[in-house]
Amino acid sequence: MAKVLPLSEDAFESTIRENAGKIIVDFWAPWCGPCRSLGKVLDAIAAERDDISIYKINVDKCSFLAEQYDISSIPALLFFDKGKMIDLTVGMMMKQDIVAKFH
């Protein structure tokens, strides 16, 4: 069973570059209610899908990355496929809509 893993600014680039698969990066904060709700959805996806790697970035601790990707509202999801960003979404999403980003 896969799980959602924390990701630091230092490890971000190498994690994206070295993973040739599908990646979701969740920009969140512990004080954000919608972020916690979306976190449960991402946990469910991680438990069901071995082909999608999911990482969390705390915007309070990684403000440089949030700024680099122009994240002004959270929760925000970045979608990467084969090392290239394919989409960015802001706000709550349903599980099937998240997974559909890779089809």
Backbone bond lengths (Angstrom), bond angles and torsions (degrees), N, CA, C in turn:
res aa  C-N    CA-C-N  psi(-1)  N-CA   C-N-CA  omega(-1)  CA-C   N-CA-C  phi
1 M - - - 1.453 - - 1.527 109.01 -
2 A 1.307 116.35 122.52 1.462 121.83 178.28 1.522 109.45 -79.00
3 K 1.320 115.14 160.67 1.454 119.23 176.71 1.516 110.38 -139.19
4 V 1.316 115.41 163.83 1.450 122.12 177.23 1.531 107.43 -77.28
5 L 1.331 115.75 129.06 1.459 120.93 -175.45 1.516 111.88 -112.85
6 P 1.332 117.43 143.96 1.464 119.59 174.82 1.526 109.65 -70.10
7 L 1.323 115.91 150.73 1.454 121.17 -179.57 1.524 108.38 -135.40
8 S 1.327 116.19 133.59 1.464 121.18 -179.86 1.524 110.12 -97.37
9 E 1.319 115.71 164.83 1.460 120.10 176.42 1.520 110.94 -60.34
10 D 1.330 116.65 -39.77 1.467 120.98 -177.96 1.520 112.28 -62.89
11 A 1.318 117.48 -34.70 1.464 121.18 -176.05 1.529 113.51 -95.02
12 F 1.306 118.05 -5.89 1.466 121.43 -172.68 1.529 112.69 -58.43
13 E 1.317 117.37 -58.94 1.471 120.96 -175.10 1.519 112.04 -58.87
14 S 1.318 117.48 -46.29 1.465 119.68 -178.14 1.530 111.02 -67.43
15 T 1.310 118.17 -35.90 1.465 121.19 178.43 1.521 110.59 -63.39
16 I 1.306 117.24 -45.04 1.462 121.34 -179.98 1.533 110.10 -67.33
17 R 1.311 116.23 -45.29 1.462 121.61 -176.28 1.532 112.11 -67.23
18 E 1.328 117.14 -38.61 1.463 121.12 -174.71 1.529 113.45 -84.71
19 N 1.309 118.24 -12.59 1.456 121.29 179.56 1.524 108.59 -99.01
20 A 1.317 116.84 111.14 1.464 121.12 -176.91 1.526 112.43 -82.84
21 G 1.312 117.19 1.53 1.454 120.56 -176.34 1.512 113.84 -99.32
22 K 1.323 113.85 -153.53 1.462 122.85 -178.77 1.522 108.99 -92.16
23 I 1.339 115.64 132.35 1.463 121.21 -177.33 1.524 109.16 -132.83
24 I 1.328 114.92 137.82 1.466 121.80 169.21 1.520 106.58 -116.72
25 V 1.328 116.20 131.05 1.462 121.47 175.38 1.523 107.17 -115.28
26 D 1.319 115.38 120.66 1.465 123.17 -177.46 1.526 109.22 -99.97
27 F 1.330 117.06 113.22 1.463 121.78 172.90 1.521 106.68 -88.55
28 W 1.317 116.80 120.50 1.458 121.94 -171.44 1.532 109.83 -146.79
29 A 1.327 115.51 175.89 1.473 122.92 172.20 1.528 107.60 -147.47
30 P 1.333 116.89 146.31 1.458 119.75 -176.95 1.532 113.80 -64.15
31 W 1.322 117.99 -23.75 1.464 121.78 -178.85 1.538 112.56 -85.81
32 C 1.317 117.66 -2.52 1.473 123.16 -174.59 1.528 110.11 -94.34
33 G 1.333 117.28 110.89 1.463 122.30 -179.91 1.522 113.21 -58.63
34 P 1.352 118.92 -50.37 1.463 119.21 177.86 1.538 112.75 -60.33
35 C 1.320 116.74 -30.84 1.474 120.25 177.57 1.525 110.52 -64.31
36 R 1.317 116.23 -41.58 1.471 119.87 178.90 1.528 110.73 -65.18
37 S 1.326 116.43 -39.63 1.472 120.22 178.21 1.528 110.80 -65.07
38 L 1.320 117.03 -44.71 1.455 120.69 178.74 1.528 110.35 -66.20
39 G 1.320 117.01 -32.41 1.457 120.92 177.20 1.512 112.36 -58.37
40 K 1.333 117.23 -37.38 1.468 120.95 177.77 1.530 110.96 -66.21
41 V 1.319 116.40 -37.82 1.461 120.91 177.32 1.526 109.75 -65.30
42 L 1.331 116.82 -43.86 1.465 120.96 179.70 1.529 111.16 -65.77
43 D 1.329 117.04 -37.17 1.471 120.34 175.78 1.530 110.29 -59.95
44 A 1.326 116.77 -41.28 1.466 121.19 179.80 1.526 110.81 -65.47
45 I 1.323 117.05 -41.84 1.466 120.43 178.05 1.526 109.73 -63.14
46 A 1.323 116.81 -45.38 1.474 120.75 -179.84 1.522 111.10 -59.60
47 A 1.323 117.15 -37.46 1.463 121.09 -179.20 1.533 111.98 -71.33
48 E 1.328 116.29 -27.98 1.464 120.64 -175.52 1.524 114.32 -96.67
49 R 1.319 116.65 -26.94 1.471 120.23 -170.49 1.524 111.32 -120.89
50 D 1.322 116.86 109.98 1.462 121.32 176.43 1.525 112.26 -79.74
51 D 1.317 117.13 -13.15 1.468 120.50 -177.35 1.527 113.01 -89.25
52 I 1.330 118.05 -0.27 1.463 122.06 178.84 1.521 108.64 -123.48
53 S 1.343 116.27 122.85 1.463 121.11 174.85 1.523 108.14 -93.71
54 I 1.331 116.36 134.86 1.466 120.24 -177.37 1.526 109.03 -124.20
55 Y 1.330 114.92 130.34 1.463 122.10 179.99 1.521 109.78 -126.72
56 K 1.342 115.54 150.54 1.458 122.06 178.37 1.520 109.46 -115.29
57 I 1.333 116.00 137.60 1.451 121.78 175.19 1.521 108.10 -123.81
58 N 1.326 115.56 118.68 1.461 121.63 177.58 1.527 108.12 -77.14
59 V 1.329 116.80 115.10 1.468 120.48 -176.04 1.524 112.72 -66.17
60 D 1.338 116.99 -23.62 1.459 119.44 177.63 1.525 111.38 -71.12
61 K 1.330 116.79 -27.20 1.463 121.09 -179.19 1.518 113.10 -100.58
62 C 1.315 117.05 -17.67 1.469 121.56 -175.69 1.530 110.26 -128.36
63 S 1.300 116.63 56.16 1.461 120.34 -175.43 1.529 112.31 -66.19
64 F 1.334 117.75 -28.84 1.465 120.13 179.53 1.531 110.79 -61.93
65 L 1.325 116.92 -45.26 1.469 120.27 179.19 1.520 111.54 -65.15
66 A 1.317 116.14 -41.59 1.460 119.89 178.32 1.531 109.78 -59.90
67 E 1.303 116.23 -41.36 1.466 120.69 178.81 1.532 110.31 -68.64
68 Q 1.313 117.26 -42.63 1.465 122.04 -179.12 1.527 111.60 -58.97
69 Y 1.314 117.22 -38.18 1.460 121.56 -179.60 1.525 112.64 -97.28
70 D 1.335 116.10 11.43 1.464 122.57 175.43 1.533 112.24 57.65
71 I 1.330 115.46 42.28 1.465 121.56 178.19 1.526 107.64 -84.15
72 S 1.325 116.77 110.01 1.464 120.33 -179.72 1.521 111.83 -111.97
73 S 1.328 116.88 -13.48 1.461 122.10 177.12 1.522 108.17 -136.53
74 I 1.327 114.36 147.31 1.462 119.42 177.65 1.518 109.04 -128.26
75 P 1.325 117.81 155.98 1.451 127.71 1.57 1.530 111.37 -72.36
76 A 1.318 115.22 146.18 1.459 122.02 176.25 1.523 107.81 -131.00
77 L 1.307 115.89 138.05 1.458 121.36 179.13 1.521 109.60 -117.40
78 L 1.332 115.86 131.87 1.458 121.99 170.98 1.522 106.75 -104.60
79 F 1.307 116.43 135.41 1.458 122.18 179.52 1.522 108.63 -113.24
80 F 1.331 116.22 125.10 1.456 122.31 178.60 1.519 108.71 -120.49
81 D 1.319 115.78 141.65 1.460 121.48 173.60 1.522 107.23 -135.49
82 K 1.311 115.80 121.66 1.465 122.88 -178.25 1.528 111.51 55.62
83 G 1.332 116.17 39.89 1.454 121.69 175.84 1.513 115.95 83.66
84 K 1.330 118.28 -2.23 1.465 121.31 -179.24 1.518 110.07 -113.34
85 M 1.335 115.31 136.05 1.459 119.33 177.90 1.522 109.18 -71.48
86 I 1.339 115.69 127.51 1.462 120.00 -178.47 1.524 112.88 -110.12
87 D 1.346 117.18 -16.48 1.466 118.82 179.74 1.519 110.34 -167.98
88 L 1.313 115.37 160.70 1.460 124.05 173.65 1.515 106.70 -139.51
89 T 1.324 116.78 130.05 1.466 120.63 177.55 1.524 109.03 -126.89
90 V 1.316 115.42 154.52 1.464 121.84 178.35 1.517 107.73 -127.93
91 G 1.336 115.43 134.40 1.458 120.40 176.90 1.518 112.54 102.23
92 M 1.297 113.86 177.68 1.456 122.04 -178.47 1.521 110.15 -68.08
93 M 1.345 115.82 142.20 1.460 121.16 177.94 1.519 109.07 -137.43
94 M 1.307 115.80 152.73 1.457 122.09 175.47 1.528 108.51 -80.55
95 K 1.327 115.83 152.73 1.460 121.84 -177.88 1.530 111.83 -54.90
96 Q 1.323 117.00 -47.48 1.465 119.81 -177.03 1.540 111.91 -65.01
97 D 1.319 117.83 -31.22 1.456 121.25 178.16 1.530 111.58 -71.22
98 I 1.323 115.68 -36.26 1.471 120.61 177.98 1.523 109.44 -65.87
99 V 1.306 117.21 -51.12 1.467 122.08 -178.42 1.522 110.92 -62.24
100 A 1.333 117.46 -35.45 1.462 121.89 -178.41 1.521 112.69 -65.45
101 K 1.302 118.65 -17.86 1.475 121.35 178.79 1.524 111.17 -60.88
102 F 1.325 118.00 -21.73 1.460 121.47 -177.22 1.537 112.89 -97.59
103 H 1.319 117.80 6.08 1.481 119.44 -179.66 1.495 111.12 -108.29
